Amino acid sequence: MERLLGLTIALVVLGAFFGVIERLWPSSTTQRRSRQSLITDLSWWAFTPIAGKVFAGVFVAVVILGAARVLGNGVSVDELKGLVERDTFVTRLPLGMQLIAFFIIADLMGYWMHRAHHTFERLWQSHAVHHSSTELNWLSSVRVHPFNEALQNTAIASPLILLGFQPGLVAAYLPFLTFYAIFVHANVRWDFGPLRYVIATPAFHRWHHSAEADALNKNFAGLFPITDWLFGTLFLPKGVQPTRFGVNDLAVPKGFLGQLAFPLRRRGIRREETPQGISIPVGA
């Protein structure tokens, strides 16, 4: 009950904040929310912060416990404590260097797992749920299937902990990334001017969600656009805003329950062509 109350308060506060900035600095002035889209997003808001996070957290814990068993010869409390408190090159770094290394490694891990979700068909089928919104704003940010979130969080958390970063720091980073994701999905045109290539912005991430041909498979980084620049996936045209969103190649259901079940299908229902008549392969 307390968690539900906290979620309701958070939604009201976030709604007030984003309602103001999306009205004052809109990226798309013609974007309107349909009743179906609003119900779907609110359903995901009721599911993801509670059930979705629990599923992802258990999945990450199981993977780390499995890694501990491989590295040691069991998963006793003492062995887990030794795994966490062992001396590594990371623990010898000054605190400031540890933080810098942490954010760089975390963003690299997140980048490659995110890119994998766009590359491999089975992963794309769960990630396509997140891309299904054609009316992108802050509410769309938690349209994240638990399979997608579990794999993404594991890809980030496991290497960091195994390298010697403190679990508390990892545990604080994942919620931070979630809240930052809410911001970069907002329907605002902010690009932070000269910092547009330093830190992810709504302008940067909304291009990632664009269904326009030039923007497909671009801007995978969660925090640092330079990661996309290094690997040739940066797309950030200056002074231009994306206008079309959604999934071109799979017919993702519009309702919450249909989207939740969608990755369980043997194969997603394909669309042969985009509305512009351009064939798009699975994983685009």
Phi, psi and omega in degrees: 000317179295321180294321178295320177296317179298320178295319179297315179298316179300318179297319180295314181295312179297320179298320179293315182295307183289331176300322180288308185290328178288336177280323183279324184230058185290142171282313177244118182275349182257357183291128179228142181271127174281161179298319180298315180296319180296315180297319180297314180295318179294326176295318177294325177295327178285332185268308190299311183295343182248282184296317181297317180293321179297313179301313181296319180296317178296319180298314179298316181299318180296319179295317181293320176297322177296319177296322178297322179293323179291317183288327177249205176236037181163182181228043178290164179301317181295321180291322177294319178298321178293324178298317183286320188262007183292156181275122178228174178299332179293315183292342180273350180284149171300154185305316181299318179292325177299316181295318179297312179299320180301309183293323180293312181295317180299318181291323177295316179297315179297321180301309186289327177289321177297317180295323178298324179294338178265351186259317185261133190303313183294322177291321180298327182297326176277324181287334180299334176302318179293330181270003188286341182290127176262359180233074192285123168207191188300329180296333183287346190296331183263014172285069185236118180293141182301329176297315179299311183294320181298314181292319181296314180295322179295319180297331180272311189288316187299309180298323181297315180291319181292334176282345177114001176290145184292135179304327179298323179291318177296316181297328178281330183291318185297315174297323177301316180296324178296312181292326177291327178296324177301317181295314186286348174273351185299148178278066176229156186264011184299134174230004176064021174055236183295346179269007185298334179263000182261316184229143181295141183228169174304320179300319180294309187282330178295331174293329177298326181273354182294142176267006180285142190305316184294337185263354182296138179061043179232160171058063181274339186295146178275329185231320190243106179302337180298333177298317177293322178299317181297325185254014171075026181239019180276133175219106183213071180296133184284133175077008180238140180244143177292148183237345183230130184232168177122189183250130183274324195258344180237141178270080181288132179302154181274335184270160184300308183297320177297320179291323179296323181275344188306313181291346180279346177293150179300325180206140178291151176287120187271151167255137182285326184217158172280170176302339180270000179085015181260124178288133180238125181287162174301137181097359180284000000 
